[in-house]
Amino acid sequence: MSAIASNIGSRPANLREGRASGRVEEGTGDCAGPGEDPLLVHSLFDVLALLAGLAAFRWVRLPASAPAPWQRHPLYLPVATLGVTAGAYLFGSLNLWLTGVDGIARSIEGALAGGIVAVEALKAASGIRGSTGLPLVVPLAAAIMVGRVGCFLAGLGDMTYGTPTALPWGIDFGDGIPRHPVQLYESGAMALFLAAFLVLLRRGHPLALRAGFYLFIAVYAGQRFLWEFLKPYGTVLGPLNLFHLLSLALVAYAILCARKEMAEPCTTSATSAPLRI
């Protein structure tokens, strides 16, 4: 899910600097690990993540009160796409710069934040009320779950690994240093969320049906906040890096919006059967 950085001409210098300082960036992919082509691995799992998301979207049948978000406004999809793209590159590249590495990168969390800002602006301008993201929850969780496995398999070249660790499950990505496999931590967290969320949907739980998107954002940002302590990114406020701060902002957004959504009169039948199996 992370991207490959540009600035190819500075690969050797950036690699030496990153390994010497232990500082890396999500999805920069400045170098290939031993016997690996991180771009090829990442591209393959980007495709698999997309297919997983599409399959999840087709599989989960939601109540009629939760139509596909692009049916709510003709500009929904292009505006969301613009926000996702801008957020991904803005936060990914800014974090790269704060870590002291030259290049351009993308960020999953940045993409989510950018998409949220763009869509909320469109909703405010168009008078659309309530959550529109429920149909995207399962596809997003599935795509991240699969995509992070690609980050892990891409090895050192993807530069999404964690800090050194002496724990028995530390992974040597090719440089002789066992590191936290934070990519798998995040993939596992999304798998657990996906399983729990599908159960809530099947039972018609109001929290899932009415504030499911905000629940997803809160869980994703919350687990991401924890894993950021295991990543060698440059800090901006005490021990906190850019994604720590972004995670806190997303959690706050999710809590405020979920409380507002749950306080509104219920228009979704809790007895509907949301899953097609």
N, C-alpha and C positions, 0 to 999 in steps of 0.2 A: 504493500500500500504506500510505502514511502517512495519518494522519487529519487532519481539519479541526478547528482549535481552537475552543473556545467563547470567551466573553467578547467578543461581537460589538460591544458598545457602546464598547469601547476600541480598535477597529481603527485609526482615524487616529493616535492617540497611539502605539500599539505599532508601527505601520508607520514613523512618523517616527523613533522611537527605534531600531528595527532597522536602518534604512538609514543613519542617522547613525553608529551604532557598528559596523555590519557584522555584528551579532549576530543570528542567526536560529535557528529551531528546526525539527527534523524534523517535517514534516507539520502545522505550525500553520495555514497557509492563512488568515492574518488579512486578506489583501487580494487582490484580483484584479489580474492583470497587464493591460496594455493590450489591450482587446478580448477578454479571456479570462474564463471562469468556472471558477476552479480546482475548485470543488466539483463542477461538472458533469463536467469532465475526469477528476477523480479518481474519481468515482463510476463513470464508464464503464470506466475501467481496473481498478477494483476488481472489477467484474463480469467483465471479460476475464481478469483474473488468476485469479479463482475458476474460471472455465470451463477455463482452461489447466491448473490443478491437478487438476480433476476428470477432464479428458481424459487427463492423464498417469497418474493413478491407474488408470484403466480400461485404458490401453494397456500398462502394464508388468505382466507376469505373473511373480510371484516364486515361489520354491519353497514347497511346502506347509508347510515349517518356519517360514515367515514370514507368518503370517496377518494380516489387518487388525487393528491394535492394539485396536480396540474389541471384538474377539472374545475378547480375553484376560481382560477383566473388565467386568461390566455398568456400572460407574461410570467406566470409562476416559474415555469421551467427555465426560460432564459435568464431570469433574474437570479434564481437560485444557483444556476450554473456559474454565472458571473461572480456571485459572492463566494461560492466554494473555491473557485479557481484563485481569486484574489486573496482569500484568507489562507489558502494552502501555501502559496508562494510567499506572501508577506511574512507570516509567522515562521515558516520553515527557513527562509533566508535570513530573517532577523536573528533567529536563534543561532544560526550558523555564524553570523557576524559576531554575536555576543560571546560565542565560544572561541573566537579567534581563528576561524577557518574561512578562507575565501571560497566563494562559490554561490550557487543558487540551489535551493532545496524546497521541497514541499513538506507539509505536515498534515496528518490526518485531523488532529485536533484543531489546527488552524482552519482547515477546510470546513469542519463542522461550525466553528465560530463564524466564519465568513458567510456561510449559507444562512445561518440563523439571523445575522444582522440584515442581510439582503431581504430575506423573506418577511421578517418582522416589519421592515420599512415598507415593503409592498402591501402588507396587510393593513398597516396604519393608513397608507395613502388611499387604499381601495375600500376601506371600511369592513374588511373581513375580520370577524371575531372568532375567538376560540382557536384551539390547536388544529393544525392541518397536517401534522407530521406523523400521525399514527401509522399510516400505511408504509412508512419508511423505516420503522423501528426494526423489524425482523430482517429486512434486506441489509440494512446498515450493519447490524450486529453480525450477521453471517459473513458479510464481505470483509469486515475487520478481522474476524476470527480466522478466515482463510488467508487473508493478505499478510497478516503478521507471521504466519508460518513461512511465507516467502521471504520476509525480512530475515528470519532466523536462518533459513537455508542458504541465503546469499552470503553469509559469513562476514568476514572482516570488510569485504568490499562494499557492503551495504552501509556499514558504520552505524548500525542501530543497536549494537550490543550494549551491555551494562558495564558497571564498574567491576574491578577485580574482586573475587570472593574466594574464601577457603571452604565454602559449603560444598558438600559432596556432589551436588548437582550443577556445580559450575561448569561451564562449557569452554573448552579451548577452541577458539575459532581459527587457529592457525599460527598464532604468535607465541604459543607456549604459556599464555596467561589465562587461567580459568576465570570466566566472567559470568555475571548474572545473565541468564537468557531472558532478558526483560521482554523480548518479543513474544516468547511463549507464555510469560506471565499474563500479558495483555490478551493473547489469544485465548488462554484458559478462562480468564475473567469474562470475556465475551461469550464463551461457550456456556458458562454457568448462568450468565444473565439470560441468554437465549432460551435455555431450558426452563428457567423459572418463569420467564415472561410468557412463553407458550402455554405453560400450565395456567397462569393467570388469565390469559385470553380464553382458553378453553372453558374455564369456569365462569367466564363473563364478569370478572372482577372489575368494579368501577374504576379503580386506579389505573388498570391497564387500558380499559376502553376509553377513558376520558382524559387521562394525563399520561398515556403511555410514552409519548415522545419525550416529555420532560423527565419521566423516570429513566429512560435510556440515557439522556444527556447527563443526568445526575450520577448515574452509575458509572458511565464511561469516564466522566471528568474526575469522579472520586477515586477510581482505581488508578487513573492516569497520574493523579496527584501523588499517590503513594509510590508508584514505580519511578517517578522522576527523581526521587532521592537515590535511586540506584543507577542513574545515568550521569556520565561525565560531561554535562553541559555547563556552559558558563553561567554563573549566578548573577542576579540583578538586584536582589534584596535579601541580605543575610544569606541563608542557605538555599534560598528559593531561586529557581531559574524562571525563564520566561513562561514555560508551560505550567509551572506551579501556579503562577498568577492567573494564567488563562483558565486553568482548571477551576480555581476558586471562583472566578467570574462566571463560568458556565454553571457551576453548582448553584450559585446564588440565583442566576437566571432561572434555572430549572425549578428551584424551590418556590420562588415567587410566582412563576407562571402556573405551576401545578396547584398551588393553594388557590389562586384565582380561578382556575378551571374547575376545581372541585367544589368551589363555592357557588358556581353557576347552577341554575336549574338543570336537572338531568334530562337529556334528550335521547340517550342511547339505551336500548333495552338490554338489561342485564341477563335476560334469558335467551338472547340470541346465541346461535352456535357459530362462533367466529372462525373455526378451523375446518378446512376441507381436507380430510385425510384419505 
